[in-house]
């Protein structure tokens, strides 16, 4: 123990030194003023690198070193969250990053396959203090003993699964099992589907896979960023500390409802509306809605020009519309072509009227005359009013809001009634894929943006020229009366022109790749990880596939837990439209979270609906069976059960239908609830959908008869220690044994 403590002390001394050096170099870099362009680029790269390194050093202060492997040849390596090297000429490794190939035997070696090891040591610590050692002997012929032997090799794993929950997911870097390691280190190209029941660690595996891929493919993924998609904001808060604890901060965590820049989904759909909005057919509906806005005169549009009236009828406008559609551009990007066709049509009308020879019918106007007519028409407000009417500029928000306000033209009466709502500024999660689809269909007419950028650039150059002129005037005044030899002093205008001077004043973008990706709808991520992937609708998958053209993805979920009305559930149905059958499927079958007693009840509930259901196998039993009680006074019974189930250390979740939350919260002191509850509080009130992916020491499930099978399965499998069930109505099938 003393040796390991001294070694760990040395590691932290090295981390502290690196932190000090990094902070110093970062401060120096940021303090640099105006520098040449190349130096500025080098400075910005240095700032980004040092900022990332500093964030990693600051985030690994706990359990920096958690293991050691002793090799059969007498060597040894300490394993930790990040890699560290000594400050010597050889850069001697002090600590091996858990993701390095040399560290892999720490996770895979067994007595039957020792992989060159004679001993594996787990180092437990609190902060910077080593608290326990657990040794596994892998070379059975080695008689050396340390006094820290763990005969079963499970002490560290069981300590982790039995420990009190904090309201935040912890990493599993110390306890990664062999089947999990194979998933974490799988090749990153293509689509990997990781299926697993409750408690199998699939979410933790996905997060560690993100850290591993960033380590192995740093050059690629650090530039393109990794996106992790979770089911709700509470879940993202729950997992938010895992990757920083592994030294990785350049990852974007998001829900589907946050993947359209400028929109945050805060409203809720009915199940019927969510199901309709999530269908793949909504892409065709939106395309029809766009085409419907490309209208025709009914019957004509009268345009007054040069004291005459031009009549734009259905046939003439149809030709312009059809030619524009044939270009194949998105609606807004195609508008420039429509403008051109319509202006040409109107120009021909005017030219024919004023330039036709009355004797032979030929046109007497030359090309310059035709150009003048077109230019005059282009300045006529009535012409642009007609263009705006026939081919309006559209925004995704305006298009989708209009569709939802009046969907009858495009949907059946039943489906239209399900999604119809007044125009509102509040969006739902189901709206976000529609907005994204609309953005694809509409595209951008960037002429206004380009013009604005050119105007701003011209203003910057003019301002810079003014500064240089003032500098020149000041120099003339300052050196007036001196001879030429004495006045040979360089000023700003001698070494730089206005355009280069304006460039120097432009603001640099110091945002990380993840920050830039969050603000850019068209960003292409290097890899996407989706948790609870079975819940996403076909329209949500269209959105995600646009975000990753390379189809480099890890999908994590459990079809048995599909609860969303628009959820696809089947992996083949999700992936066939995009990669056909070119995807890899793997399954995690060991439940590390849920005790066998609780898992048996949860499995009975699912088997009542699906007799072929096979649950994951639990690694432990607590000897405490779940209890089920009927009550006539639900709020009072819940308050009493909370007092009974709340652990001395850890967290309790009350999982109840949303419509009961207000009444139940009134009788629970200090409870937290809402769309983004504080999961670090002792007691939290959730609905079943919010509980997805979370775990608590104790769980109280209220009114299970109001849940669907999938929601109930989720609710029953969140506890690591104790489970209670309260009901006033009939119990669902499967509760007979309890």
N, C-alpha and C positions, 0 to 999 in steps of 0.2 A: 504493500500500500504506500509506503514512504517513497519508494522509487517512482511509482506512477505519479504521486503528487508532485514530486520535484520535476518530473518530466513535463507535466501539465503546467506547472508554474513557468517553466522555460518557454513553453508555447505561447502562453499569454503575454509574457514579456516581449516575445517577438511580435505578436499581434499589436501590442501597445506601441512598439517602436514603429511598425509599419503605419499604424494609424497616424502617429505624429508626423512622420515623413510625408504621408499622403496629404494630410491637411495643410502642411506647409507648402508643398508644391502646387496644390490647388489654389491656395491663397495667392501665391506668386503669379500663377497663370492668369487668374481673374483680375489681378492688379495691372496687367499690361494695358497700356493705352493704345493709341493709334499705331499700328504696325503695318508693314507691307502685306499685300494680299496673301502670299505664301505663308508668312509667319502667322497671320490670323488663322488660316486653315489649320496649321500645326497646333496653334494654341487651343482651338476649338476641339480638336481630336483629343488633345491631352486633358482638357477639362472633362470631356465625356468619359474618358477612360478612368481618370482619377475619381470622379464622382461615383462611378459604378463600383470601383474598388473600395472606396470609403464606406459606401452603403453596405457592401458585403462584410467588411470588417466590423462594422457596428452591429450587424444583425446576428453574429455567431458567438456572442459572448457566453451563452450557456451551452454546456455539453459540447465544447469545441472538439475534444477528442473523446471518442466513445469505444474504441476498440484497439486491439493489437493482435497481429498474427505472428506466431513464431514458426519459422520455416524449418524443414527437416535438415537443411544444411547449416543451421546455427544462426542464420540471420533473422531479423524481425522487422516489422513495419507497424507503426501506429496509424490508425485509420481515423479520419475526422470529417467534419462538414466541408472544409475547404482544404486545399493544399498549401503547405508552408515550406519554405526553404531557408536554410541558414544563410547568413550574410558572409559567405566565404567565397573564395575564388571558384570552387567547384559547384557552388549553389546546391549544397548537400540537402536532399529532402529530409525534412523534419517530420512532417505530417502528410499522409497520403490522402488525397481527395477520395471520398467514398465511391465516386463515379469512375475512377481510373481502373484500367484492366487489372493492375496488380492487386487491387483491393477486392476483386470479385470472389476469391476463395473465402473471404470473411463471411460471405452470404451463402455460398454453395457447398463448401467442403463438408463431408460427413466422414464417419468412421470407415465406411466402405469405400469412399472416394475422397481421400484427404487432400488431394490437389497440392501435394508438396508441403502440407502443414503438419506440425506435430501438436500444436496447441492454438486454440482461439480464445481470446480473452475479451470479455465485455467489461467496460469501465463505466460504472454509474457515478454520476456527479450531481451536485446541486450548485449552480453557478460555477465558481472556479474551484470548488472543493470536491475532491474525490471521496465518494461515500462507500463504495463497495466494488469488489472485483468478483467476476464469475468466469471460471476457466472451464473449457471443454477439452478433454484429451482426445485427439484425433489419431495419434500414433499409439496404438494399444501396447506396443512393445516398449514405450518410453516409461521408465519407472520413476522419473522425476515428478515430484509433487510440490504444489505451492501452498496448499492449505485453503485455496479458494475454489476447489473443484465443484462443479455443478453436474452431478451424475446424469440428470435428465436433459440438460441443455436448454430447459424451458424457463428458467427462473426469470430471465430478463423479459421474455415475451409475456409471461403471466403477470409480472409486476406492472408492465405497461397497460395490459388490458384491464387489470383490476384497479388501477390508480383512479383517483377522483378526477372527474371532468372539470374543466375550467371555463367552458363556454367558448373555447377556441380549439380548433383541430390542431393536434400536435403532429410533428413529422414522425415517420416510422423508420428513420434512417438507421437506428440502432437495431431494429428487429425485423428488417426485410427478410421474408422467407424466400425459399428457392423459387417457387412458382411465381411469386411477385417479381423477383429479380429478373426472370426471363422476360416478363412483360415490360418492365422498365427499360431494359436494354435492347428491345427489339428494334430492327431497322426502322428509320423514321420515314422512309419513302412509302407512299401508298396509304391505304386505310387499314388500321388495326382496330378490331372490335373486341373490347374487353367486357365480357358478360359476367356478372356475379350477383348473388343474392345479398341480402342485408348482412352487414358486418364482415364482408369478405375483404375489405380494404381497397376496393376498386378506386374510390376517390383518391385515397392517399397514394395509391400506385400511380394514378394518372398525374398527380402533382409531382411526384418524384421522377416520373418519366419526362415531364417538362424540364426539370432541372438537369436530368441526364442529357437530353437532347441539346440543351443550350451549352453544356460542357463539351459534348462531342462535336457539335457543328456550330461553334461560336461565331465564326466569320459570317456564315449564312444567316443564322437565325437571329443574331444580335441586330442585324440590319433590317430584317423583315419582321421581327418580333413574333412572339407566340401568343395566341389568343386562347384563353380558357373561358368557356361558356358554362355558366351554372344556372340552376332552375329559378332562383329568386335572390333578392338582395340579402336576405338573412343568411343564406348559404354562402354567398361571397364573403360576407363579414366573418363567417365561421372559419373559412379556409384561408383567410387573407394573410395569416402570419406564417404559413407553412413554407412557401418558397423563399421569403426573406431569411428564415432560419437556416435555409440551405445555401445561402449566399447568392440567391438570384432575385433581382429586383426588376428586371426588364421584361415583365410579362403583363399583358393586359387581361384583367378579370372583368367579365361583363355578363349580364343577362341578355337574352334576345331583345328585351325591351329597351336596351340601352345602345343598340348597335346602329341606330340612325342618328348621326350627329345633330345636336340641337333639339332632340326629342327624348323625353324621359317618360315612359309609360307609367301613369299613376292611377288610371281608371281600371275597372274590371269588366270583362265581358261576361254575359251569361254563358252557360255551357253550350247552348244552341248557337249563339253568335260565334263563339270560339271555334266550334266545329265547322261552320260555314266559311269563316275567314281563313281557316287553315287548309282548306282543300286546294289541291293543285290547280283546279279549274279556275280559281280566282285570278290566275295569271292571264287567262284568256278574257275573263270579264274586264280586267283593267285595260287590256289591249283594245277591247271593244269600246270602252269608255273614252279612250284617247281618240280613236277613229271617229267616234260620235261628235267630238269637239272640232273635227276638221269638217266644217259644215259647208253648205251650198246656199246661194241666194234663194229666197222664197217669196216671190218668183224672181225678182231682180233687185239689184242695189243701184240706186241712182247716185252718181258722183258728179257734182258740179265742178267743172274745170274750164277756165278761160271763157266764162260766160256761156258755156254750153253744158249739156247734161250727157254724161256717158252712162249707158245702161249695161251693167254687168249682169248677165243672166246665168242660169243654171249650167248651160252647156259650156260656156266659156270658162267658168270657174271650175267645172269638173275636169276639164283638160289640164288646168294648172295643178289641181289637186292630184290627179292620177300621175302626172309626170313627177311631182314632188314625192309621192309615195314610192314610186319606182326607184328612187335613189337609194332607199333602204336605210336612211338615217333615222335616229330617234326624233321625236316630234319637234322639240325646240331647236335641235341642231339643223333640222330640215327646213325650218321656217325661212331661212335665207334663200333657199331655192324657190319656195313658194312666192316670196316677195319678188324675186326676179322674173318668174313666169308671169305673175299678174301684172307687173309693170310693163313687161313686153307686150302683153295682150292689150293693155290700155294704150300703150304707145302706138300699136298698129291701128287701133280704132281712131285715134286722133290723126295719125299720119294719113290714113285713108280718107278721112273727112276733109282735110285741108290741102292735101297734096295731090289728089287724083286729077289727072288731065281730063277735062270733060269731053275731049274729042276721041282719044284713043284708049282711055282708061289706065294709062301708065302713071306711075307716081313720079312727081317732079322734085321730090325732096332728096337731098344728098345725105350721106351718112352723118355729117355734122348737124344737119337739121333734125334728124331722127334722135341723135344724142341729146340735143337741146330739149326736145319734147319730153324725153324720158326723165331728164334732170328736173324739169318743171313739174312733172307728175310726182316725182319723188319728194317734192317739197309741199305737196298738197295734203293738208290734214285729213281730208275726206278719203283720200286713197288709203292712208294708214288706218283710218277707222274701219274701212272695208277689210283690210288685211287682218286687223285684230279680231274682227267678227268671224272671218272665215278660217283663220289659222292662228288662234290666240296663243300667246305665251302662257304656259301652264307651269305650276309648281306641284311637286308631289303632294304637299299638304292640301292644296286647293282641289286637286283631282280626287284624292281619296275622301276628303270631307264631303265633296259633292256627291260622290258615289254612295257613301253611307247615308246621306240625307235623302237621296231619291234612287234607290237601287232597283225599282220595279222594272225599268227598261231592260235590265240585263239578267235578272234572276227570277226564279219562280216566286209565286206569291208567298209561299211558306218561308223560303230562304230570305227573301227581301224583308219580311216581317221580323226575322230573327236578328238581322244586322242593322235595320233602320234606326237612325238616331239623329237628333238635331245637330246642326253644325256646332262644334264645340272645340275648345282648345285643349281638352284633356284627351289623351290617347291611351289606348290599351296595348298590352303586349301583342295581341293579335293584329293590331293595326300596323305595327312596325314592319313586318315583312311586306305588307301591302304598300307602305310608303317606299320601301326599298325597290320593290318591283316597279312602282310608278316612276321612280327616279331613273331606272334603266330604260323604260319606255320613252320617257321624255327627253333624257339627255340634257345638255346645257347649250344654250346659245351664248357663247362666251365673247361675243363681239363687244357687248357693253363692258364686261370685265376687262377685256384687252384695252379698250379705249380709255377706261378709267386708269388702268395701270400706266399706259403711255402718258396720260395727262399728268399723273402724279410724278412720274419719272421726269417729265419735262419741267415741272415745278421745282423738283429737287435740284436739277441741273442749273436752272435759272437762279435759285437761291445760292447754290455753291459759287456760281459765277459772280454773284453780287458780293459774296464774302471775299473772293479773290480780288475783285475790283477795289473794295475797301482797303484790302491789304496793300495793293499796288499804290493807291492814293496815299496811304499812310507812309509808305516807304519814300515816295516822291517828296512828301512834306518833310520827313525826318532827315533826309540826306540833301535837302536843298542847300546849295552853297558849297558843297564839298566837291573836290575834283573827282574825276572818273576813277582814279586808282583807289581813293579812299572809300568810294561808294560801292565797291565790288562786294556786296553782301547779299547772299541768296535769301529770297523770301518765298512764301508758299507758291505764288503764281509762277515762279521760275522753275519749279520742279514738278508741278502737277497741273493738269487741266481740270475744267469744271466737272466733266463726267466722272473722272477717276476720284475727284474729291467727293462727289455725291455718293459714289460707291462706298467710300470709307465710313459714311454716316449711316448706312443702312444697318438695321438691327439684325444680329445673327440669331438663328433659331437654335437655342440650346436644349430644346426638348429631346427626350429620349425617343427611340423608335416607337415604343408603346404609346407614349403621349401623342406623337404625331399620328399614329394609326387610329387612335380614338377619335380624332377630329376629321379624319379623311374617310368618307364612305367608300371610296374606290381602292383603299389600301389592300394589297395582297399579302397576307400573312405567310410566314414560312412554315408554320404548323398550327393546327387548331385542335384543341382538346375539348370535347363536349361531354359534360357530366349529365346524368339522367337523359341520355340521348334518345331513349325510347319515347320521351314525352313530346318531342318537337314535331310540329306540323309539317306537311309537305312544303308549304310556303316558307316556313322558317328554314328548311333545308335549302331551298333555292337561294335564300339570302346568304347562308353560310358557305355554300359552294362557290358563290361569287367572290367571297373573301379569301378563298384558297384555290386558285386555278390549278395548282400542282396536285391537288387532292392528297396532300400530306396531312393525315388526320388520325387522331386516336379517339374513338367513341366508346364511352363507358356507360353501362346501364344494365337494366334488368327488365325484360319484357313483362315479367310477372307483376311489376310495380307500375305499369302503365295506367295512369289515371286521367290524364288530360283528354277531353273530348276529341281534340284534333290530333292526338298522339298517334304515331305510326305503329310503334310497337315492334313490328317485324323488321329485322335487319335487312333482309333481302329487298323488302319494299322500299326501305329508306334509300338503299344504295344502288339498286338496279338502274334508275334513270341516269346515274352519273358515272358509275364505274362498272356496271354490269355485275359480273361475278368475280371481279379482280379485287378481292379484299380478304383479309385474314381474320379468322375468328378464334378467340381463346376464352377459356372459362376459368374463373376462380371459384373453388368449391368449398373452401374452409371458412367458417364463420368465427372470427376472432372476438366479435363484440358481444353477441347475444348468448346468454347462458342457455343450456339445453332445455331447461324447464320452460323458459319463455318461448324458445323457438318451437317447441312441441305444440304449444297452443296456437301460435301464429300459423304453423303448417297445417293444423287441423282446419283452420278457417279457410285457407286457400283450397285444401283438398275437398272441402264441401262443395266448391264450385268446379274444381278440376281434379278428379281422382288420380290423375297421372302425375300430379305435381311432386317434384323431388326437391326438398329444401337443402341449403348448404348445411354441412355438418359442423356443429359447435365444438370448439376445442376444450370447453370447460363447463363445469356444473357448479352452481352456487349452493345447492341444497335448499333454496328458497323458491317455493312455487308461487306463480302469480295468483292473485285473488280476484274474485268477481262478486260484486255486491249489488243488490237491488235497493232502491231508495225512493221515497216519496218526496223528499225535500232535497232537490239536487244541489242548490247553492250551499246549504249547510253541510251536506255530505261531502262535497268537494273540499270545503274549507277544512273539515276534520281529516279527510284523507291526505291533504297536503301536509298537515302537521305530522301525520303518521309516516309519510314517505320521504319527507325532506331529509337528506343525509346530513350528517355533521359536517362533512366536507363534500363538495361536489355540487351537482345541479339537478333540479327537478323540472320536468316539463309536464304541463297539463295540456293534453291534446283534445280539443273539443270542436264541434261544429262552429263555424264563424258566427252564426246567429245567437249563440249562447255566450259569447265572450263578454259582452257588457255586463250581463247579470252575474257571471262568475267572477269577473275582475273586482266587482264591488265588494265581494267578501274575502278577498285575498290581499293581505297587506304586502306592499312592496313588489307586487307582481309586475312584469313588463309584458307588453303586447304590442300589436300594431303591425304595419307592413314591414318595419325593420326593427324588431325587438332587440333589446340588449341581452345577448345570450350569456353574458358574463354574470348576470344577476342570479340569485339563488333559485328563483322560481320564474318560469316563463310560460306564457299562455300562447299556444299556437293552434292553427288548424292543420289537418293532415298534410296538405300540400306544402305548407311552410316547413314541416318537420322533415321533408325529404333530405337525405344525406347527413342529418344531424344525429348526435347521440348524447345521452344524458345518463347519470347514475340511476335515477329513478324516473318512472313515467306513470302518469295517471291518464287513462283513456276514458273519456266521458261520452256516453250515449253511442256505443259502437253500432247500434242498429241503424243509425243514420248515415253510415259510411258505405261506399261501394267496397267490393272485395279488395281492390288494389290499395285504396286509401287506408283501409283497416289493417292490411298486411304491413304497410309502412308504419302506421302508428304503433302497432304491437311490437315492432322490432327495433325501437329506438333505445331501449334500456340496456345498460350494462350490468345492473344488479337486481333491481326490484321493479315489478309491474303490478299495478292495480287497475281494475276496471269498475266503473260505476254506470248504472243504467236505470232508467225509469220505464222504458218500453221493452218489447221483446228483444231477446238476444239473437244475433245472427246464427246461422248454422255453423257448427264447428266448436261451439262453446260447451258442448255437453259434458266433456270430461272436467273442465274447470268448474 
